Amino acid sequence: MLLIQLIECYKKYIISIDKAPETIKGYTIELNLLNKYLSEKYNGLIYLEDVNIQDLEEYLSFMKDKGYAPASRSRTIYIIRAFYNFCYKKEYIIKNIAVNLESVPVPEKERVYLSAEEMKYLISGIKSPIMKLVVNTLYFTGMRISECLNLLLKDVDLKEGIITVRNTKNKQDRQIPIHKELMDLFSNYIENWRDGAANPYFFCLNSTCRISPDHVNRVLHMTTQSLNMNKHVTCHIIRHSFASCLVARNINIVNIQKLLGHKDLSTTSIYTHTNIDELKKAVNAI
């Protein structure tokens, strides 16, 4: 069966098992890139049963030569394995060659995050009022950008001071208390300048237009450049900064886990940091 056809079958499968839209999009892009590479290599349509382990290894070498980071190549291996596992279980192929792919070691890096002072400086440099509000919301709630932009008006209860996050990555709704500073910003937004009476989404540009995650990330990039901030800031970095700020204030990690919507506590633990000042205090404590 053609590789391109099986990629479409796999896409329908992961949609049927309720994978997140971002996951579906990412997996499809990665597998289509593999198909493009093999099609160009063999100058024609590719049948999955004709692909061998050497083809896959050469593709990974191609990615390395193109400058893809170890983390990106490791993710590609994971996706290829998942795809081949699906094809093997559905009996589209008689042998799962992807199990023989060697993993790519991924060096652990200290994650980038912004301090409370850096966040205030960043937000002060954002010119657009709606973008400023979105970034404030990300920082005071720790929501993923997709969760934030998918909020409906009915999900933000100013009377009770609760945001209900729906359609989350782990398919479970969660509630986040509204920070007192955010409460004032939300009230002013709803009462005085929200432009979108017929738009059901909380954050909107007008009655028909929504805000895209890419647009928010572009605003963050342009703002950090204009402020000469020596950090690459994305929406996810702000989520990370929210968690790091709570850790620094000794908030119970289980509470942080619930706010972030993590299933596994080990996922939350990556948001703990040490910095050089903390290490100096540690050695001088002897």
GIZIHU-V475892 format. One record per run of one state. SS is the DSSP state (H for helix, E for strand, - for the rest). FROM is the first residue (numbers start at 1). LEN is the number of residues. Records with the same first field share a line. If there is no record, write none. Layout:
SS: FROM-LEN ; FROM-LEN
This chain:
-: 1-1 ; 17-4 ; 43-4 ; 51-2 ; 66-4 ; 90-7 ; 101-15 ; 125-4 ; 142-3 ; 150-2 ; 158-4 ; 166-8 ; 178-2 ; 194-7 ; 202-11 ; 227-8 ; 249-4 ; 261-4 ; 272-4 ; 285-2
E: 2-1 ; 47-1 ; 152-1 ; 156-2 ; 162-4 ; 174-4 ; 201-1
H: 3-14 ; 21-22 ; 48-3 ; 53-13 ; 70-20 ; 97-4 ; 116-9 ; 129-13 ; 145-5 ; 153-3 ; 180-14 ; 213-14 ; 235-14 ; 253-8 ; 265-7 ; 276-9
